[in-house]
Amino acid sequence: MAEPVHELVDPVGSSGVSVSDAIRTAIARASAAVRNIGWFGVVEVRGGVSDGKVAHHRVTPKVGFTLDG
C-alpha cells in the first residue's frame, strides 16, 4: 500500500461568543465538505471591537486531511 497523501485547507470560522466557538464553526463547516479531516492548527486569530470591547472573533485554522486512494 502506498504512503498516504495529505492536503490542507484554510477555512475561516467566526463567532460572537469565543475563539473556541469560531474554531468549532470552521471545523464543522469544513467537515461537511471534506472527508478524512484528522488535525488542525490555528494560523490566525483576529476579531472586531465595538465600544472598546471584543465584539466578534474570527479564526483561521489550517485543517489537514488524508486524500482517498
C-alpha positions as CSV (number, residue, x, y, z in Angstrom):
1,M,0.0,0.0,0.0
2,A,1.3,3.5,-0.9
3,E,2.0,6.0,1.8
4,P,-0.9,8.4,2.5
5,V,-1.0,11.8,0.9
6,H,-2.4,14.7,2.9
7,E,-3.8,18.1,1.9
8,L,-4.5,21.3,3.7
9,V,-7.4,23.8,3.6
10,D,-7.7,27.1,5.5
11,P,-11.4,27.7,6.4
12,V,-12.3,30.8,8.3
13,G,-14.7,30.4,11.3
14,S,-16.4,33.3,13.1
15,S,-18.3,33.6,16.3
16,G,-19.7,36.3,18.5
17,V,-19.1,34.0,21.5
18,S,-15.4,32.9,21.6
19,V,-12.3,31.9,19.7
20,S,-13.0,28.2,20.6
21,D,-16.5,28.5,19.1
22,A,-15.1,30.1,15.9
23,I,-12.7,27.1,15.6
24,R,-15.6,24.7,16.1
25,T,-17.6,26.5,13.4
26,A,-14.7,26.3,10.9
27,I,-14.1,22.6,11.5
28,A,-17.8,21.7,11.4
29,R,-18.3,23.5,8.1
30,A,-15.1,22.0,6.6
31,S,-16.1,18.6,7.7
32,A,-19.4,18.9,5.8
33,A,-17.4,19.4,2.6
34,V,-14.2,17.4,3.1
35,R,-13.7,13.8,4.3
36,N,-10.9,12.4,6.4
37,I,-10.1,15.5,8.4
38,G,-7.6,14.5,11.0
39,W,-6.0,17.6,12.5
40,F,-5.9,21.4,12.7
41,G,-3.6,24.2,13.8
42,V,-4.7,27.8,14.3
43,V,-2.7,30.1,12.0
44,E,-4.6,33.4,12.7
45,V,-6.8,34.9,15.3
46,R,-8.4,38.3,14.8
47,G,-11.6,40.0,15.7
48,G,-13.8,43.1,15.8
49,V,-14.0,45.7,18.5
50,S,-17.1,47.7,19.3
51,D,-17.4,50.3,22.1
52,G,-14.0,49.2,23.4
53,K,-15.0,45.6,23.8
54,V,-14.4,42.4,21.8
55,A,-17.5,42.0,19.6
56,H,-16.5,39.3,17.2
57,H,-13.9,36.5,16.9
58,R,-12.5,35.3,13.5
59,V,-10.1,32.3,13.4
60,T,-8.3,30.7,10.5
61,P,-7.3,27.1,11.3
62,K,-5.1,25.1,8.9
63,V,-7.1,21.8,8.5
64,G,-5.4,18.6,7.4
65,F,-7.0,15.7,5.8
66,T,-5.9,12.4,4.0
67,L,-6.7,12.0,0.3
68,D,-8.6,8.9,-0.7
69,G,-7.0,6.3,-2.8
